Amino acid sequence: MRQLLRYGAVGVINTGLGYAVIFACMYLLGLGAVASNVAGYAVGLIVSYSLNRTFTFRSTGARRAEMVRFLVIFLLAYLANLGVLVALVHTFKLHEGLAQVVSGVVYFGLSYLLNKYYVFRTS
């Protein structure tokens, strides 16, 4: 349970930092929304990998292999999130806000399990 809580804490930190980078790029550096979003997500992915590796899972595995697996799982979890969101909104006619929350829970749960048992499995 502690590991799951650490994973959630990393997610909160990562989300806050990602938004800080996005808004700093937009409003302090004058970058466009897309470039700012890319920068925020890039920083977020690096921070998320680093904190999850050291703090959440305390991994000692090979960094390069873990990084590749981490990116694959990020994409897989995001696609699952998007698929659930689209299905809930368009097929099941669920309110968009509620659908975002449900799909976010899917993302969180799937990414946690896959990070635990696939990405950082050697730890």
C-alpha positions in Angstrom: 0.0 0.0 0.0 2.9 2.4 0.8 4.3 1.9 -2.7 0.9 2.8 -4.2 0.8 5.9 -2.1 4.3 6.9 -3.1 3.3 6.3 -6.8 0.3 8.7 -6.3 2.5 11.3 -4.6 4.9 11.2 -7.5 1.9 11.7 -9.9 0.8 14.7 -8.0 4.3 16.2 -8.0 4.8 15.4 -11.6 1.4 16.9 -12.6 2.1 20.1 -10.7 5.6 20.4 -12.2 4.3 19.7 -15.7 1.7 22.4 -15.5 4.3 24.8 -14.0 6.6 24.2 -17.0 3.7 24.5 -19.5 2.5 27.8 -18.0 6.1 29.2 -17.6 6.8 28.4 -21.3 3.6 30.0 -22.4 3.5 33.1 -20.2 7.2 33.8 -19.3 8.9 32.6 -22.5 6.1 33.4 -24.9 6.0 29.9 -26.5 2.8 28.6 -28.1 0.5 26.2 -26.4 1.7 23.1 -28.4 5.4 23.8 -27.8 4.7 24.5 -24.1 2.7 21.3 -23.8 5.5 19.3 -25.3 8.1 20.9 -23.0 5.9 20.2 -19.9 5.3 16.6 -20.8 9.0 16.1 -21.6 10.0 17.4 -18.2 7.2 15.5 -16.6 8.2 12.2 -18.1 11.8 12.6 -17.0 10.8 13.6 -13.5 8.2 10.8 -13.3 10.7 8.2 -14.4 13.4 9.4 -12.0 11.2 9.7 -9.0 9.4 6.4 -9.6 12.7 4.6 -10.2 14.3 6.0 -7.0 11.4 6.8 -4.6 8.5 4.6 -5.6 10.1 1.3 -6.7 13.7 1.8 -5.5 14.9 0.1 -8.6 18.5 -1.0 -9.3 17.8 -2.3 -12.8 19.4 -1.2 -16.0 18.4 2.4 -16.7 18.3 2.3 -20.5 16.0 -0.8 -20.6 13.8 0.7 -17.9 13.5 4.0 -19.7 12.4 2.3 -22.9 9.8 0.2 -21.0 8.7 3.3 -19.1 8.0 5.2 -22.4 6.1 2.2 -23.8 4.0 1.9 -20.7 3.3 5.6 -20.7 2.0 5.4 -24.3 0.0 2.2 -23.6 -1.6 3.7 -20.5 -2.4 7.0 -22.3 -4.0 5.1 -25.2 -6.1 3.1 -22.7 -7.1 6.3 -21.0 -8.1 7.9 -24.3 -10.0 4.8 -25.5 -12.0 4.6 -22.2 -12.7 8.3 -22.4 -14.0 8.1 -26.0 -16.1 5.0 -25.3 -17.6 6.6 -22.1 -18.5 9.8 -23.8 -19.5 8.7 -27.3 -20.9 5.2 -26.7 -22.2 5.3 -23.1 -23.1 9.1 -23.2 -21.5 9.6 -19.8 -20.9 13.2 -18.7 -17.5 14.4 -20.1 -16.2 15.5 -16.7 -17.1 12.2 -15.1 -15.7 10.3 -18.0 -12.4 12.2 -17.5 -12.2 11.1 -13.9 -13.0 7.5 -14.7 -10.5 7.3 -17.6 -7.9 9.0 -15.3 -8.4 6.2 -12.7 -7.9 3.7 -15.5 -4.7 5.4 -16.5 -3.4 5.5 -12.9 -4.2 1.9 -12.1 -2.9 0.5 -15.4 0.3 2.6 -15.3 1.0 1.6 -11.7 0.5 -2.1 -12.3 2.6 -2.1 -15.5 5.3 0.0 -13.9 5.4 -2.3 -10.9 5.4 -5.6 -12.8 7.1 -4.7 -16.1 9.1 -1.5 -16.0 10.7 -1.8 -12.6 10.3 -5.6 -12.3 14.0 -6.1 -11.4 13.8 -4.1 -8.3 
